[in-house]
Amino acid sequence: MPATNPLRRNTSRIRKSRPTHRSPLYQVAEALKDIELEEMEVINPFTLAPWEERIQTITDTEIIRQPDTDRAAYIAVSSSARNGMVGFGAAIKTRKHIGDAPTVETLSSTLGPSTEQNLHVGELAAIAYAIGQLQWRKYHSITLLTRNKAAVLMLRNPRQQSGQEHICSIYKSIAKLKRKCNKITVVWLPSGEDDELWTCAKEKAKEATRQGKEPQAPVPRARSTTLSMARAKRGTTSSLPDKVGKFSKRVDTALPGKHTQRLYNQCTWKEASVLAQLRTGIARLNSYLVLIKAAPSDQCDCGEARETVEHFLFRCRRWTEHRKEMLQCTETYRSNISFYLGGKSLSDNKNWSPNMKAVQATIRFAIAAGRLDADPWQRSSQ
């Protein structure tokens, strides 16, 4: 984050608060604790202002070649990752003077180890470096060729991604070139199309990653690569610890799973809040409120049982009228909390999927009842 972000100043004050289960985000942060923040690239909220003109890019499969005139300049860039290093190469085809035969100038640079950099960032660095070599040109039509389509698309529409520093450098160089009446076009070169200039750039990229090559200057770590390495080091978790989320695992035996994303993506903020309360048991119901001392008792106001999620959804007589739509969703799964909250029960087969109609009906029931909207502290004071 940039230094102006208030959260960056607060990271040093973060303390461990839960002695048992650590979230995946915490585990990734733990794997990265030895890396100084100053070594990481800064990701700003935006790369360019919305009103700034974007680079002209071409990603069509059939490229319309510009005629090789005295005022034409060509740049081909490529990146390479091998022998534990990432580097880039470029080839620039220009004429020193009008009427001269075109000459090709090549350059290469070793960016850094593959544990800190990647091919995508290397491609952006190559573009930034190569365009910077043409600052003295005037009235030229400059065409830049690359086989990295992702880099071309990122230049067309920059976002919060690794390589922001190189993109800013590219746009600053292009702004200077445009002030000298140059025209710049970035072209994606399909893999099936041969190009001698790009082949030359590729050879220079390979030269930058030969055995024993070292970076010429320190470069900030790429955020995407650093996080990927940390996640790989942490490994994947196929199940939750035994003592974590007992209620949620009883509601949904498929946890953790991608189906939860589908559940919440189809909800508004309020609906998602209600669904999260019901699926975790951390809800504005007396069975939970008594644990945080926000209610004097865990008994339901109906006086018949503890006010749990199951009692609220299926048994409390105060909400009988509100429950009609829920009951119409099924004849066989009534009182099945997993069915109504989008979870997998022990009796479901491997082809199971959440019943979104029942989930939405359950959410509407909870909102109509209004019980989950009550202020627990106000209730306890009463």
C-alpha positions as CSV (number, residue, x, y, z in Angstrom):
1,M,0.0,0.0,0.0
2,P,1.2,3.6,-0.5
3,A,2.5,5.5,2.5
4,T,-0.6,7.7,2.5
5,N,-2.9,4.7,3.2
6,P,-3.7,4.8,7.0
7,L,-3.7,1.0,7.1
8,R,0.0,0.9,6.3
9,R,0.8,2.8,9.5
10,N,-1.3,0.4,11.5
11,T,0.3,-2.9,10.3
12,S,3.0,-2.6,12.9
13,R,0.3,-2.5,15.7
14,I,-1.4,-5.7,14.6
15,R,-1.4,-8.2,17.4
16,K,-2.3,-11.9,17.7
17,S,-5.8,-12.2,19.0
18,R,-6.8,-15.8,18.6
19,P,-4.5,-18.5,20.0
20,T,-6.1,-21.4,18.1
21,H,-6.9,-21.3,14.4
22,R,-5.1,-18.8,12.1
23,S,-6.8,-17.6,9.0
24,P,-5.2,-18.2,5.6
25,L,-4.5,-14.5,5.3
26,Y,-2.7,-14.6,8.7
27,Q,-0.7,-17.6,7.6
28,V,0.4,-15.9,4.4
29,A,1.4,-12.8,6.4
30,E,3.4,-15.0,8.7
31,A,5.3,-16.5,5.8
32,L,6.2,-13.0,4.6
33,K,7.1,-11.5,8.0
34,D,10.9,-11.5,7.2
35,I,10.4,-9.4,4.0
36,E,10.9,-5.7,4.6
37,L,8.0,-3.6,3.2
38,E,10.5,-1.3,1.5
39,E,11.5,-4.2,-0.7
40,M,8.0,-4.7,-2.0
41,E,6.5,-2.8,-4.9
42,V,3.8,-0.2,-4.0
43,I,0.3,-0.8,-5.4
44,N,-1.6,2.4,-5.7
45,P,-5.4,2.6,-5.8
46,F,-5.1,3.6,-9.5
47,T,-2.3,3.7,-12.0
48,L,-3.7,6.5,-14.3
49,A,-6.4,9.1,-13.8
50,P,-9.7,8.1,-15.6
51,W,-9.4,11.0,-18.0
52,E,-5.9,10.2,-19.1
53,E,-5.6,9.0,-22.7
54,R,-4.7,5.3,-23.0
55,I,-2.2,3.8,-25.4
56,Q,-3.4,2.6,-28.7
57,T,-3.2,-1.2,-28.8
58,I,-3.9,-3.9,-31.4
59,T,-4.7,-7.5,-30.3
60,D,-6.2,-8.7,-33.6
61,T,-4.9,-12.0,-34.9
62,E,-4.1,-10.4,-38.3
63,I,-1.7,-7.5,-37.9
64,I,-1.7,-4.7,-40.4
65,R,2.0,-3.8,-40.9
66,Q,3.0,-0.2,-41.1
67,P,5.1,0.6,-44.2
68,D,8.8,0.8,-43.5
69,T,9.4,4.5,-44.2
70,D,12.1,6.9,-43.1
71,R,9.8,8.0,-40.2
72,A,9.0,4.5,-39.0
73,A,10.5,2.9,-35.9
74,Y,10.0,-0.7,-34.6
75,I,10.5,-2.1,-31.1
76,A,10.3,-5.8,-30.3
77,V,10.5,-6.9,-26.6
78,S,10.6,-10.3,-24.9
79,S,11.2,-11.7,-21.4
80,S,12.8,-14.9,-20.2
81,A,12.7,-16.9,-16.9
82,R,15.3,-19.6,-16.5
83,N,18.2,-20.6,-14.3
84,G,16.3,-19.0,-11.4
85,M,16.5,-15.5,-12.9
86,V,14.1,-13.2,-14.9
87,G,15.4,-11.0,-17.6
88,F,14.3,-9.2,-20.7
89,G,15.6,-8.2,-24.1
90,A,14.7,-5.7,-26.8
91,A,15.5,-4.9,-30.4
92,I,15.0,-1.4,-31.8
93,K,14.9,-0.9,-35.6
94,T,15.4,2.7,-36.6
95,R,17.2,5.0,-39.0
96,K,19.7,7.5,-37.6
97,H,19.1,9.9,-40.5
98,I,16.5,10.2,-43.2
99,G,17.5,8.1,-46.2
100,D,19.8,5.9,-44.2
101,A,19.4,2.1,-44.2
102,P,17.6,0.8,-41.0
103,T,19.8,-0.3,-38.2
104,V,18.9,-2.7,-35.3
105,E,20.0,-1.8,-31.8
106,T,19.7,-4.5,-29.1
107,L,19.7,-4.4,-25.3
108,S,19.1,-6.8,-22.5
109,S,18.9,-6.6,-18.7
110,T,18.6,-9.1,-15.8
111,L,15.7,-8.1,-13.7
112,G,16.0,-10.3,-10.6
113,P,15.4,-13.8,-9.2
114,S,12.3,-15.7,-10.2
115,T,11.3,-15.8,-6.6
116,E,10.8,-12.0,-6.8
117,Q,9.9,-11.3,-10.4
118,N,7.9,-12.9,-13.2
119,L,7.6,-12.9,-17.0
120,H,4.7,-10.4,-17.0
121,V,6.6,-7.8,-15.0
122,G,9.6,-8.5,-17.1
123,E,7.7,-7.8,-20.3
124,L,6.5,-4.5,-18.9
125,A,10.0,-3.6,-17.7
126,A,11.3,-4.3,-21.3
127,I,8.6,-2.0,-22.8
128,A,9.4,0.8,-20.4
129,Y,13.2,0.5,-21.0
130,A,12.9,0.2,-24.8
131,I,10.5,3.2,-25.2
132,G,12.8,5.2,-23.0
133,Q,15.6,4.8,-25.6
134,L,13.6,6.8,-28.2
135,Q,13.1,10.1,-26.4
136,W,15.0,12.1,-28.9
137,R,12.8,11.0,-31.9
138,K,10.5,13.4,-33.6
139,Y,7.6,12.9,-36.1
140,H,8.0,9.1,-36.0
141,S,5.5,6.3,-36.2
142,I,6.6,3.9,-33.5
143,T,5.3,0.3,-33.4
144,L,6.1,-2.0,-30.4
145,L,5.7,-5.7,-30.8
146,T,5.3,-8.2,-28.0
147,R,4.0,-11.8,-27.7
148,N,2.7,-11.2,-24.1
149,K,-1.0,-10.4,-24.7
150,A,-1.6,-9.8,-21.0
151,A,0.9,-7.0,-21.0
152,V,-0.8,-5.4,-24.0
153,L,-4.2,-5.6,-22.3
154,M,-2.8,-4.2,-19.0
155,L,-1.4,-1.2,-20.9
156,R,-4.8,-0.6,-22.5
157,N,-6.6,-0.7,-19.1
158,P,-4.2,-0.5,-16.1
159,R,-5.5,-1.8,-12.8
160,Q,-4.2,-2.6,-9.3
161,Q,-1.7,-5.2,-10.5
162,S,2.0,-5.9,-10.3
163,G,4.1,-3.8,-12.6
164,Q,2.4,-0.4,-11.9
165,E,5.8,1.3,-11.6
166,H,6.8,0.1,-15.1
167,I,3.4,1.2,-16.5
168,C,3.7,4.7,-15.1
169,S,7.2,4.9,-16.7
170,I,5.8,3.7,-20.0
171,Y,3.1,6.4,-20.0
172,K,5.5,9.1,-19.0
173,S,7.8,8.2,-21.9
174,I,4.9,8.1,-24.3
175,A,3.7,11.5,-23.2
176,K,7.2,12.9,-23.9
177,L,7.2,11.3,-27.4
178,K,3.7,12.6,-28.2
179,R,4.8,16.1,-27.4
180,K,7.4,15.7,-30.2
181,C,4.6,14.6,-32.6
182,N,5.4,10.9,-32.4
183,K,2.7,8.2,-32.7
184,I,3.0,5.0,-30.7
185,T,1.1,1.7,-31.2
186,V,1.5,-1.4,-29.1
187,V,0.8,-4.6,-31.1
188,W,0.3,-8.2,-29.9
189,L,2.3,-10.6,-32.0
190,P,0.5,-14.0,-32.2
191,S,2.7,-17.0,-31.5
192,G,2.2,-18.4,-35.0
193,E,3.6,-15.4,-36.7
194,D,7.3,-15.1,-37.4
195,D,9.1,-11.8,-36.9
196,E,12.9,-11.4,-37.2
197,L,13.0,-8.4,-34.9
198,W,11.1,-10.2,-32.1
199,T,13.4,-13.3,-32.6
200,C,16.4,-11.0,-32.0
201,A,14.8,-9.6,-28.8
202,K,14.1,-13.1,-27.6
203,E,17.7,-14.1,-28.0
204,K,18.8,-11.0,-25.9
205,A,16.3,-12.0,-23.2
206,K,17.8,-15.5,-23.0
207,E,21.2,-13.9,-22.8
208,A,20.0,-12.0,-19.8
209,T,19.1,-15.2,-18.0
210,R,22.2,-17.2,-18.7
211,Q,23.8,-19.2,-15.9
212,G,25.6,-16.9,-13.4
213,K,23.8,-13.7,-14.5
214,E,23.0,-11.2,-11.7
215,P,20.7,-8.2,-11.6
216,Q,22.3,-4.9,-12.6
217,A,20.3,-2.9,-10.1
218,P,17.9,-3.7,-7.2
219,V,14.2,-3.9,-8.3
220,P,11.2,-4.0,-6.0
221,R,9.7,-7.4,-5.5
222,A,6.6,-8.1,-7.6
223,R,3.6,-8.4,-5.3
224,S,1.9,-11.2,-7.3
225,T,5.1,-13.4,-7.3
226,T,5.8,-12.8,-3.6
227,L,2.3,-13.7,-2.6
228,S,2.3,-16.8,-4.9
229,M,5.5,-18.0,-3.3
230,A,4.1,-17.4,0.2
231,R,0.8,-19.3,-0.6
232,A,2.9,-22.2,-2.0
233,K,5.0,-22.3,1.1
234,R,1.9,-22.3,3.3
235,G,0.3,-25.0,1.2
236,T,-3.4,-25.7,0.7
237,T,-5.8,-26.6,3.4
238,S,-8.4,-29.2,2.5
239,S,-10.2,-29.1,5.9
240,L,-10.8,-26.9,8.9
241,P,-9.4,-27.8,12.3
242,D,-11.6,-29.9,14.5
243,K,-12.3,-27.1,17.0
244,V,-13.0,-24.4,14.5
245,G,-16.5,-23.7,13.2
246,K,-18.3,-26.7,14.8
247,F,-21.8,-25.2,14.0
248,S,-20.8,-24.2,10.4
249,K,-19.4,-27.7,9.7
250,R,-22.6,-29.3,11.0
251,V,-24.7,-27.1,8.7
252,D,-22.4,-27.6,5.7
253,T,-20.1,-30.7,5.5
254,A,-18.7,-29.5,2.2
255,L,-16.7,-26.7,3.9
256,P,-14.4,-25.3,2.8
257,G,-15.8,-25.2,-0.7
258,K,-16.3,-22.9,-3.7
259,H,-20.1,-23.2,-3.4
260,T,-20.0,-20.6,-0.6
261,Q,-18.9,-18.0,-3.2
262,R,-21.9,-18.8,-5.3
263,L,-24.2,-18.5,-2.2
264,Y,-23.0,-15.0,-1.3
265,N,-22.4,-13.6,-4.8
266,Q,-26.2,-13.8,-5.4
267,C,-27.0,-11.8,-2.2
268,T,-27.2,-8.2,-1.5
269,W,-25.1,-6.8,1.5
270,K,-28.1,-7.2,3.8
271,E,-29.0,-10.7,2.6
272,A,-25.3,-11.8,2.9
273,S,-25.2,-10.5,6.5
274,V,-28.4,-12.5,7.4
275,L,-27.1,-15.7,5.7
276,A,-23.7,-15.4,7.4
277,Q,-25.4,-15.1,10.8
278,L,-27.5,-18.2,10.2
279,R,-24.6,-20.3,8.7
280,T,-22.2,-19.5,11.5
281,G,-24.5,-19.3,14.5
282,I,-23.0,-16.0,15.4
283,A,-26.4,-14.3,15.2
284,R,-28.6,-11.9,17.1
285,L,-30.3,-14.8,18.8
286,N,-30.3,-15.3,22.5
287,S,-28.2,-18.6,22.3
288,Y,-25.3,-16.5,21.1
289,L,-26.1,-13.2,22.8
290,V,-25.9,-14.7,26.2
291,L,-22.3,-15.8,25.4
292,I,-21.2,-12.2,24.8
293,K,-23.3,-11.0,27.8
294,A,-25.7,-9.1,25.5
295,A,-28.8,-11.0,26.8
296,P,-29.8,-12.2,30.3
297,S,-30.8,-15.7,29.1
298,D,-30.6,-18.0,26.1
299,Q,-34.3,-18.7,26.3
300,C,-36.5,-17.7,23.4
301,D,-39.2,-15.1,24.1
302,C,-41.8,-17.7,23.2
303,G,-40.8,-19.5,26.5
304,E,-40.6,-23.0,24.9
305,A,-36.8,-23.6,24.3
306,R,-33.4,-22.0,23.8
307,E,-33.4,-19.5,20.9
308,T,-31.0,-21.3,18.5
309,V,-30.8,-21.0,14.7
310,E,-32.9,-24.2,14.3
311,H,-35.5,-23.0,16.8
312,F,-35.8,-19.7,15.1
313,L,-36.1,-21.2,11.6
314,F,-38.4,-24.1,12.2
315,R,-40.0,-24.2,15.6
316,C,-40.7,-20.8,17.2
317,R,-44.5,-20.3,17.0
318,R,-44.0,-16.5,16.8
319,W,-42.9,-16.8,13.1
320,T,-45.4,-19.4,11.8
321,E,-46.9,-17.0,9.3
322,H,-43.5,-15.9,8.0
323,R,-42.5,-19.5,7.5
324,K,-45.0,-20.4,4.7
325,E,-42.7,-19.7,1.7
326,M,-39.9,-21.8,3.2
327,L,-42.1,-24.8,3.8
328,Q,-43.3,-24.7,0.1
329,C,-39.8,-25.2,-1.1
330,T,-39.8,-28.9,-0.2
331,E,-41.8,-31.8,1.2
332,T,-38.9,-34.0,2.1
333,Y,-36.3,-31.7,3.6
334,R,-38.4,-29.7,6.1
335,S,-36.5,-28.9,9.2
336,N,-33.2,-29.8,7.4
337,I,-31.0,-26.8,8.3
338,S,-28.4,-27.7,5.7
339,F,-31.0,-27.7,2.9
340,Y,-32.3,-24.2,3.8
341,L,-28.9,-22.6,4.3
342,G,-27.2,-23.9,1.2
343,G,-25.1,-26.5,2.9
344,K,-24.4,-30.2,2.3
345,S,-25.7,-32.7,4.8
346,L,-24.3,-36.1,5.5
347,S,-27.1,-37.8,3.5
348,D,-26.4,-35.8,0.3
349,N,-24.5,-37.5,-2.6
350,K,-21.4,-36.2,-4.4
351,N,-23.5,-34.5,-7.1
352,W,-25.1,-32.2,-4.5
353,S,-25.5,-28.5,-5.1
354,P,-27.1,-25.7,-3.0
355,N,-30.8,-25.1,-3.6
356,M,-30.8,-21.4,-4.2
357,K,-34.6,-21.1,-4.2
358,A,-34.7,-22.5,-0.6
359,V,-31.8,-20.3,0.5
360,Q,-33.4,-17.2,-0.8
361,A,-36.7,-18.1,0.8
362,T,-34.9,-18.6,4.2
363,I,-33.2,-15.2,3.9
364,R,-36.5,-13.5,3.1
365,F,-38.1,-15.2,6.1
366,A,-35.3,-14.0,8.4
367,I,-35.6,-10.4,7.1
368,A,-39.4,-10.4,7.4
369,A,-39.2,-11.7,10.9
370,G,-36.8,-8.8,11.8
371,R,-35.3,-10.8,14.6
372,L,-31.7,-10.6,13.3
373,D,-31.9,-6.8,13.0
374,A,-32.5,-6.2,16.7
375,D,-29.9,-4.4,18.6
376,P,-28.6,-6.9,21.3
377,W,-27.3,-4.2,23.6
378,Q,-30.5,-2.3,23.6
379,R,-32.4,-5.6,24.3
380,S,-30.1,-6.4,27.3
381,S,-30.6,-2.9,28.8
382,Q,-34.3,-3.3,28.6
